[in-house]
Amino acid sequence: MSHPDISLIVNTYQKPRHLALVLESIALQEGVDGRFEVVVADDGSDATTVEIISDFARRAPFPVAFTTEPHDGFRLARVRNRGAALAAGDTLLFLDGDSVLPPDHVAAHLAARRPGLAMLGDVVRLPEATSRELVPSGLATTDLRRLAPSAELRRMSRRHRKSVFQNWLRHPSKPRLAGGNFAVWREDYSRVNGSDERFLGWGQEDDDLGLRLRGAGVRLSSIIDRTFTYHVWHPSDPSATPRWRDGVNVRYFLRRGRLTRCRRGLRVRDRNAVCWGLPDGVLGSTLATARATQPGNGLSELVARLLADAPVADSGAPCEIDVCVWPGKERFRRPAECRLLLIEEGSADRCPSTLLRRADRVATVAANDEQTLKALLEEIG
């Protein structure tokens, strides 16, 4: 298969029994022969997981790819990106390696897919006792819906109705994206540079991806009325927190100035891969001087020198990161995703409050501190 319609990207780590169930449920998909491939993205599991994938790949009537690397903490965003990089389908269907698919799951996503649309699913949580009874060889004759608690099925129905209502309201952040079961057009995932790999540890990487997809003009719509997956019970990940707001990534997620195309995703975007807005004074002779590699003095000149090879927006044109330097006469005037205020050391007490309020990020930097400014320009966003 040179070009499948859809790639199923299954993330996993040290849950070989669960993965075997998921892979078997994929083999039982109906009405989609020849239209999909499977990519298993592993976060450094032991040899048992590798053996399960190898055995499945030998007998599967569709392509099965595998990517893994040494485990270094909970890195779900990175794992998903590694899987997406291997995938060949026009559509990417991201699945957790602990959630079993009903036999019409892939067909439902294929029927709904189109560019500019992400289809959001959810997962029914199966009880521990029920989960322990599931075996791969028995899935073909198992009615998963009959195993689901009625309260969970009602929750699915409520979730779908809420999603429809939130879209009708044009809510800016809901319905939220749950990463264990969603599909997105490959080009849309690439447009936002995939999942943000600066999310390390459990939580919030899915919420961030959903917001950035919205920022790129992608519509997020529920598919729960047509299909959802079934979560096979297991103990919670040690890094998971009972409350969303206690997660290790919450502070980073809530930052101001989020870029639609993240800096550390499918590709690493250094400062020369970001579109900047510079003060008008820097846009003129200062930037020309910097591009001629003739160093100048002062913070504005240092900014111009470090961004001499980066794409720079014209005066008033949209950019990703708009830079304002104080002291100076310039203000934030461009449409921008992130507004960076640089204050020259010793001048903070005179900076106007209106400028401080408009800034998404404020940093005090010495006029000759190239290393600090370079690190900031590589990290912000």
Secondary structure, DSSP 4 states (H G I P E B T S, - for coil): --S-SEEEEEEESS-HHHHHHHHHHHHT--S-TTSEEEEEEESS--HHHHHHHHHHHHH-SS-EEEE-----S--HHHHHHHHHHH--SSEEEEEETTEEPPTTHHHHHHHH--TTEEEE--EEE--HHHHHH--GGGGGG--HHHHS-HHHHHHHHHHHHHHHHHHHTT-SS-SPP-TTEEEEEHHHHHHTTSS-TT--SSSSHHHHHHHHHHHTT-EEEE-TTT--EEEPP-PPPTT--SSGGGSTTHHHHT-SS--SS-SBSSSB--GGGS-EE--HHIIIIIHHHHHTT---SSHHHHHHHHTTTS-BPPTT--EEEEEEEESSS----S-EEEEEEEEETT-GGGS-HHHHHH-SEEEEE-TT-HHHHHHHHHH--
